[in-house]
Amino acid sequence: MGMVLILRQLALGMKMGLALICILCLGFFLSHSRSTASFSETTPPFYAQNSKNLPAFYLSFQPRALPLAFANLPAGPLKHQLGKLMLRYGQEQDWMQWFQEATQNQQVPGPEILNQLYNQPELAPSLAFLPPALQRLQARSIPWYAYLPRLCFHRCNQFDEWLLGDSTQGYGFLQGNLGFSQSNGLPVLDLILPAASKTLLFSSFALVLGTVLGLFLSVVAVRHQWPGIFFILASIVPSFLIGGFVFLMFDRGGAETPAFANNLNFGSFLLAYKLPLIALTLINTMVFAAHNQTWILAETLRPFFQTALAKGLNPMQALCRHALRAALPLMLTFFVQRLPLLLSGTVVIEVMFGIPGFGRLAWLAVLENDQPLVLGCLLISALAGWASVYLNSLISKNNISYR
């Protein structure tokens, strides 16, 4: 029996580790920067990282018709358009030589120009940046097997430097460094940690308050036999509608807004953040009330509950002492599953109310195409989800059902 438990824990750890690696790699590719445009709200100047002439990952695929040197070009729109030109018009060596020289001289045209040249080859003589060998382009036909993919391995790549560090800087993700934001040049951790702490301060309070209110409402609903459809419908109302309702009902103005509520004590902080706190509390209350009512109602149909009533307990005492106690393991499991939403579940509310927290930081990072910051936010969310799943497995393993 002990060996079985050890194997189960080992399998769970391996699955969580594999999931974390997949999320890490996926986040790197989805957040790969393709534009330097930025509209950062922060005061430091724009930070432009030098584009390294490295592929994005260890492995890549390309058609066999393309030369091997093409695989070592950095991934992006320029490489994509250059590959299309080579496949259609040939002259691979001329294209590679021109591209390398243009890259060194910083005279590479935009991908939209290369795409226009691909569709209209008659424009080649009028383009001064093309060498004479590429002034006349003629479409070619290549056999089908030339399009079959060829696996290419890249020992030096962008992901390897981000993960392990490079020879000059010597730091990487495995050494606790997430790099620098492309929007303002600040370290990613210095941006994420203050924003996450601000979000956790009011979202955790809203979660605890919503849990208590949801539990109270669910017990009252079961006691008075309220229909469960009310809480179910209320729990699926979009958060932006709840935020708009809070704006209309509770916004009376004030001296401080969430964007400027800094260096305050806990009470003043909650007062300054009263609108998002009310919105998140309403969301959590409806969600917990809907689930708790279903679970408690199911326990009231069991024989032990009817026996408690037959022994002389009034309905409220039987609910609190027996039905509620029997449903607590499910409630605890659901509460743990909601913990990752303390960070990742506040995006809409923070954007609506202008809170400089974790959710709004991630939203701005996506809009600004800030690769390191997007990846940092994604990684923190993944770690929170991993911790929640592991904690949930420990709770489920040690749960003792009510008898």
C-alpha positions as CSV (number, residue, x, y, z in Angstrom):
1,M,0.0,0.0,0.0
2,G,2.8,2.4,0.8
3,M,4.5,1.7,-2.5
4,V,1.3,2.4,-4.3
5,L,1.0,5.8,-2.6
6,I,4.6,6.6,-3.5
7,L,4.1,5.7,-7.1
8,R,0.9,7.8,-7.2
9,Q,2.7,10.8,-5.8
10,L,5.6,10.3,-8.3
11,A,3.2,10.1,-11.2
12,L,1.4,13.2,-10.1
13,G,4.7,15.1,-9.7
14,M,5.8,14.0,-13.2
15,K,2.5,15.0,-14.7
16,M,2.6,18.4,-13.1
17,G,6.2,18.9,-14.1
18,L,5.4,18.0,-17.7
19,A,2.4,20.3,-17.7
20,L,4.6,23.1,-16.4
21,I,7.2,22.6,-19.1
22,C,4.5,22.5,-21.8
23,I,3.0,25.8,-20.5
24,L,6.5,27.3,-20.3
25,C,7.3,26.5,-23.9
26,L,3.9,27.4,-25.2
27,G,4.0,30.7,-23.4
28,F,7.5,31.5,-24.9
29,F,6.2,30.9,-28.4
30,L,2.8,32.7,-28.0
31,S,4.5,35.7,-26.5
32,H,7.4,35.8,-29.1
33,S,7.7,39.5,-29.9
34,R,6.9,40.4,-33.5
35,S,6.6,44.1,-33.1
36,T,8.4,46.9,-31.1
37,A,5.4,49.1,-30.8
38,S,4.5,50.1,-27.2
39,F,2.4,52.4,-25.3
40,S,3.6,51.7,-21.8
41,E,2.0,53.7,-19.0
42,T,5.2,53.6,-16.9
43,T,7.6,56.5,-16.7
44,P,11.0,54.9,-17.6
45,P,12.0,55.2,-21.3
46,F,11.2,52.5,-23.8
47,Y,13.6,49.6,-23.7
48,A,14.5,48.0,-27.0
49,Q,16.3,44.7,-26.8
50,N,18.8,43.9,-29.5
51,S,17.4,41.3,-31.8
52,K,19.8,38.3,-31.7
53,N,20.4,36.3,-34.8
54,L,19.3,33.1,-33.2
55,P,16.4,30.6,-33.9
56,A,13.6,30.6,-31.4
57,F,13.9,27.0,-30.1
58,Y,16.1,23.9,-30.2
59,L,14.1,22.2,-33.0
60,S,12.5,23.5,-36.2
61,F,11.0,22.2,-39.4
62,Q,11.5,23.5,-42.9
63,P,10.9,22.3,-46.5
64,R,13.7,20.3,-47.9
65,A,13.9,22.7,-50.9
66,L,15.3,25.4,-48.6
67,P,19.0,25.5,-47.8
68,L,20.3,24.4,-44.4
69,A,21.6,27.9,-43.6
70,F,18.0,29.1,-43.8
71,A,17.2,27.1,-40.6
72,N,19.6,29.3,-38.6
73,L,17.8,32.5,-39.3
74,P,15.8,34.0,-36.4
75,A,12.1,33.1,-36.5
76,G,9.7,35.8,-37.5
77,P,7.7,37.4,-40.3
78,L,10.9,38.2,-42.3
79,K,12.0,34.6,-42.3
80,H,8.6,33.4,-43.3
81,Q,8.4,35.8,-46.3
82,L,12.0,35.0,-47.3
83,G,11.2,31.3,-47.4
84,K,8.2,31.9,-49.6
85,L,10.3,33.9,-52.1
86,M,13.0,31.1,-52.2
87,L,10.4,28.4,-52.8
88,R,8.7,30.2,-55.6
89,Y,11.6,31.9,-57.4
90,G,14.6,29.8,-56.4
91,Q,18.1,31.4,-56.3
92,E,18.5,30.4,-52.7
93,Q,22.2,31.4,-52.4
94,D,21.5,34.8,-53.8
95,W,18.6,35.4,-51.5
96,M,20.7,34.2,-48.4
97,Q,23.6,36.4,-49.4
98,W,21.5,39.5,-49.9
99,F,19.6,38.9,-46.6
100,Q,22.7,38.5,-44.5
101,E,24.3,41.6,-46.0
102,A,21.1,43.6,-45.5
103,T,20.9,42.4,-41.9
104,Q,24.4,43.5,-41.2
105,N,23.8,46.9,-42.8
106,Q,20.4,47.2,-41.1
107,Q,18.7,47.7,-44.5
108,V,16.2,44.8,-44.4
109,P,12.8,45.9,-45.8
110,G,9.6,45.1,-43.9
111,P,7.8,41.8,-44.4
112,E,4.9,43.5,-46.1
113,I,7.3,44.7,-48.9
114,L,8.6,41.1,-49.3
115,N,5.0,39.8,-49.4
116,Q,4.2,42.4,-52.2
117,L,7.3,41.3,-54.1
118,Y,6.1,37.7,-53.8
119,N,2.8,38.5,-55.3
120,Q,4.1,41.0,-57.9
121,P,7.6,39.9,-59.1
122,E,7.5,42.6,-61.8
123,L,8.3,45.1,-59.1
124,A,11.8,43.6,-58.6
125,P,13.6,45.9,-61.1
126,S,12.3,49.0,-59.3
127,L,13.5,47.9,-55.9
128,A,16.9,49.5,-55.3
129,F,17.7,47.3,-52.3
130,L,17.8,44.1,-54.4
131,P,21.1,43.1,-56.0
132,P,21.3,42.7,-59.9
133,A,21.0,38.9,-59.5
134,L,17.5,39.2,-58.0
135,Q,16.3,41.9,-60.4
136,R,14.6,39.4,-62.7
137,L,12.4,36.8,-60.9
138,Q,10.8,33.8,-62.6
139,A,8.5,31.4,-60.9
140,R,9.6,27.8,-60.8
141,S,8.0,24.5,-60.2
142,I,9.6,22.0,-57.7
143,P,8.6,18.4,-57.1
144,W,6.2,17.6,-54.3
145,Y,8.8,15.8,-52.2
146,A,10.8,19.0,-51.9
147,Y,8.1,20.3,-49.6
148,L,8.5,17.5,-47.1
149,P,9.7,18.8,-43.8
150,R,13.3,18.4,-42.6
151,L,14.1,18.4,-38.9
152,C,16.8,21.0,-37.9
153,F,18.5,21.2,-34.6
154,H,19.8,24.4,-33.1
155,R,22.2,24.2,-30.2
156,C,22.2,28.0,-29.7
157,N,18.7,29.5,-29.6
158,Q,16.7,32.2,-27.9
159,F,14.9,29.7,-25.6
160,D,18.1,28.2,-24.4
161,E,19.5,31.6,-23.5
162,W,16.3,32.6,-21.7
163,L,16.3,29.3,-19.8
164,L,20.0,28.9,-19.0
165,G,21.5,32.3,-19.6
166,D,24.2,33.3,-22.1
167,S,28.0,33.6,-21.9
168,T,28.0,37.3,-21.3
169,Q,25.2,37.9,-18.8
170,G,25.3,34.5,-17.2
171,Y,21.8,34.4,-15.8
172,G,18.6,32.8,-16.9
173,F,15.2,31.5,-15.7
174,L,16.8,28.5,-13.9
175,Q,18.8,31.0,-11.9
176,G,15.7,32.9,-10.8
177,N,15.8,35.7,-13.5
178,L,12.9,36.3,-15.8
179,G,14.6,39.0,-17.9
180,F,13.6,42.6,-18.5
181,S,10.4,44.1,-19.8
182,Q,10.6,45.2,-23.4
183,S,8.2,48.1,-22.6
184,N,10.2,50.0,-20.0
185,G,13.4,48.1,-19.3
186,L,12.6,47.2,-15.7
187,P,13.1,43.6,-14.4
188,V,10.1,41.4,-14.9
189,L,10.0,40.3,-11.2
190,D,10.1,44.0,-10.1
191,L,6.9,44.6,-12.1
192,I,5.1,41.3,-11.2
193,L,5.7,41.1,-7.5
194,P,4.2,44.5,-6.4
195,A,1.3,44.1,-8.8
196,A,0.6,40.5,-7.5
197,S,0.8,41.6,-3.9
198,K,-1.7,44.4,-4.5
199,T,-4.1,42.0,-6.3
200,L,-3.8,39.4,-3.5
201,L,-4.5,42.0,-0.8
202,F,-8.1,42.7,-2.0
203,S,-8.8,39.5,-4.0
204,S,-8.0,37.2,-1.0
205,F,-10.2,39.3,1.3
206,A,-13.0,39.1,-1.3
207,L,-12.6,35.3,-1.6
208,V,-12.8,34.8,2.1
209,L,-15.8,37.1,2.5
210,G,-17.5,35.6,-0.5
211,T,-16.9,32.1,0.9
212,V,-18.5,33.0,4.2
213,L,-21.5,34.8,2.6
214,G,-22.0,32.0,0.1
215,L,-22.0,29.4,2.9
216,F,-24.5,31.4,4.9
217,L,-26.8,31.9,1.9
218,S,-26.6,28.2,0.9
219,V,-27.7,27.1,4.4
220,V,-30.5,29.5,4.5
221,A,-31.6,28.5,1.0
222,V,-31.7,24.8,1.9
223,R,-33.5,25.5,5.2
224,H,-36.3,27.6,3.5
225,Q,-36.3,25.4,0.3
226,W,-35.3,28.2,-2.1
227,P,-35.0,27.1,-5.7
228,G,-31.4,26.5,-6.7
229,I,-31.8,28.0,-10.1
230,F,-31.4,31.5,-8.7
231,F,-27.9,31.1,-7.5
232,I,-26.9,29.1,-10.6
233,L,-28.1,31.9,-12.9
234,A,-26.4,34.5,-10.7
235,S,-23.1,32.6,-10.7
236,I,-22.8,32.7,-14.5
237,V,-23.4,36.4,-14.9
238,P,-20.3,37.9,-16.7
239,S,-18.0,39.8,-14.4
240,F,-18.1,43.0,-16.6
241,L,-21.9,43.1,-16.0
242,I,-21.4,42.8,-12.2
243,G,-18.7,45.5,-12.4
244,G,-21.1,47.8,-14.2
245,F,-23.8,47.1,-11.6
246,V,-21.4,48.0,-8.8
247,F,-20.5,51.2,-10.7
248,L,-24.2,52.2,-10.9
249,M,-25.1,51.2,-7.3
250,F,-22.1,52.1,-5.2
251,D,-20.0,54.7,-7.0
252,R,-20.4,57.9,-5.1
253,G,-17.0,59.4,-5.8
254,G,-14.2,59.7,-3.4
255,A,-10.9,61.3,-2.6
256,E,-8.8,58.3,-3.6
257,T,-9.1,55.9,-6.6
258,P,-7.5,52.5,-6.8
259,A,-4.7,53.8,-9.1
260,F,-3.4,56.1,-6.4
261,A,-4.2,54.0,-3.3
262,N,-0.6,53.4,-2.2
263,N,1.1,53.3,1.2
264,L,-2.2,52.9,3.0
265,N,-3.0,50.8,6.1
266,F,-5.2,47.8,5.6
267,G,-8.5,49.5,6.4
268,S,-7.8,52.5,4.2
269,F,-6.7,50.2,1.4
270,L,-9.9,48.2,1.5
271,L,-11.9,51.5,1.6
272,A,-10.1,52.8,-1.4
273,Y,-10.6,49.5,-3.3
274,K,-14.3,49.2,-2.2
275,L,-15.7,49.0,-5.7
276,P,-13.6,46.1,-7.0
277,L,-13.9,44.4,-3.6
278,I,-17.7,44.5,-3.7
279,A,-17.7,43.2,-7.3
280,L,-15.4,40.3,-6.5
281,T,-17.2,39.5,-3.3
282,L,-20.5,39.3,-5.3
283,I,-19.0,37.0,-7.8
284,N,-17.5,34.6,-5.2
285,T,-20.7,34.7,-3.1
286,M,-22.9,33.6,-6.0
287,V,-20.4,30.9,-7.1
288,F,-20.0,29.4,-3.7
289,A,-23.7,29.7,-2.8
290,A,-24.7,27.8,-6.0
291,H,-22.3,24.9,-5.4
292,N,-22.8,24.7,-1.6
293,Q,-26.6,24.6,-1.9
294,T,-26.4,21.6,-4.3
295,W,-24.0,19.7,-2.1
296,I,-25.9,20.4,1.2
297,L,-29.2,19.6,-0.4
298,A,-27.8,16.2,-1.5
299,E,-26.7,15.5,2.0
300,T,-30.2,16.2,3.4
301,L,-31.5,13.3,1.3
302,R,-29.2,10.8,3.0
303,P,-30.5,8.4,5.8
304,F,-28.2,9.9,8.5
305,F,-29.9,13.3,8.1
306,Q,-33.4,11.8,8.4
307,T,-32.2,9.9,11.5
308,A,-31.0,13.1,13.1
309,L,-34.4,14.7,12.5
310,A,-36.1,11.7,14.0
311,K,-34.0,11.9,17.2
312,G,-35.4,15.4,17.9
313,L,-33.0,17.8,16.3
314,N,-34.6,20.8,14.6
315,P,-33.9,21.3,10.9
316,M,-31.3,24.0,11.4
317,Q,-29.4,22.0,13.9
318,A,-29.5,19.0,11.7
319,L,-28.2,21.1,8.8
320,C,-25.3,22.6,10.7
321,R,-24.3,19.5,12.6
322,H,-24.7,16.8,10.0
323,A,-25.5,17.9,6.4
324,L,-23.0,20.9,6.4
325,R,-20.3,18.8,8.1
326,A,-20.7,16.0,5.5
327,A,-20.4,18.5,2.6
328,L,-17.3,20.2,4.0
329,P,-14.8,18.1,2.1
330,L,-16.4,19.1,-1.2
331,M,-16.5,22.7,-0.2
332,L,-12.9,22.6,0.9
333,T,-11.9,21.0,-2.4
334,F,-13.8,23.7,-4.4
335,F,-12.2,26.5,-2.3
336,V,-8.7,25.2,-3.1
337,Q,-9.6,25.0,-6.8
338,R,-10.5,28.7,-6.7
339,L,-7.2,29.8,-5.2
340,P,-5.4,30.4,-8.6
341,L,-8.2,32.8,-9.5
342,L,-6.9,35.1,-6.8
343,L,-4.4,36.3,-9.5
344,S,-5.6,35.2,-12.9
345,G,-9.3,35.7,-12.3
346,T,-9.2,39.5,-11.7
347,V,-8.3,40.7,-15.2
348,V,-11.7,42.1,-16.1
349,I,-12.3,43.7,-12.8
350,E,-8.9,45.3,-12.6
351,V,-9.2,46.7,-16.2
352,M,-12.7,48.1,-15.5
353,F,-11.7,49.8,-12.2
354,G,-8.2,50.8,-13.3
355,I,-6.3,48.9,-10.7
356,P,-2.6,48.5,-11.3
357,G,-2.6,44.9,-10.2
358,F,-1.5,41.5,-11.7
359,G,-4.4,41.1,-14.0
360,R,-4.1,44.5,-15.6
361,L,-0.4,44.1,-15.9
362,A,-0.8,40.9,-17.8
363,W,-3.5,42.6,-20.0
364,L,-1.2,45.5,-20.9
365,A,1.7,43.1,-21.5
366,V,-0.3,41.3,-24.1
367,L,-1.4,44.5,-25.8
368,E,2.1,45.8,-25.9
369,N,3.5,42.4,-27.1
370,D,6.0,42.4,-24.3
371,Q,7.4,38.9,-24.5
372,P,9.3,38.6,-21.2
373,L,6.5,40.2,-19.2
374,V,3.8,38.0,-20.8
375,L,5.9,34.9,-20.1
376,G,6.5,36.0,-16.5
377,C,2.7,36.5,-15.9
378,L,1.9,33.2,-17.5
379,L,4.5,31.4,-15.5
380,I,3.3,32.8,-12.2
381,S,-0.3,31.8,-13.1
382,A,0.9,28.3,-14.0
383,L,2.8,27.9,-10.7
384,A,-0.4,29.0,-8.8
385,G,-2.4,26.4,-10.7
386,W,0.1,23.7,-10.1
387,A,0.2,24.4,-6.4
388,S,-3.6,24.3,-6.3
389,V,-3.8,21.0,-8.0
390,Y,-1.1,19.5,-5.8
391,L,-2.8,20.8,-2.6
392,N,-6.1,19.5,-3.8
393,S,-4.6,16.1,-4.3
394,L,-3.3,16.1,-0.8
395,I,-6.6,17.1,0.6
396,S,-8.5,14.5,-1.4
397,K,-6.1,11.7,-0.3
398,N,-6.6,12.5,3.4
399,N,-10.3,13.2,3.3
400,I,-12.3,11.1,5.7
401,S,-15.9,10.9,4.7
402,Y,-18.6,11.6,7.3
403,R,-20.3,8.7,8.9
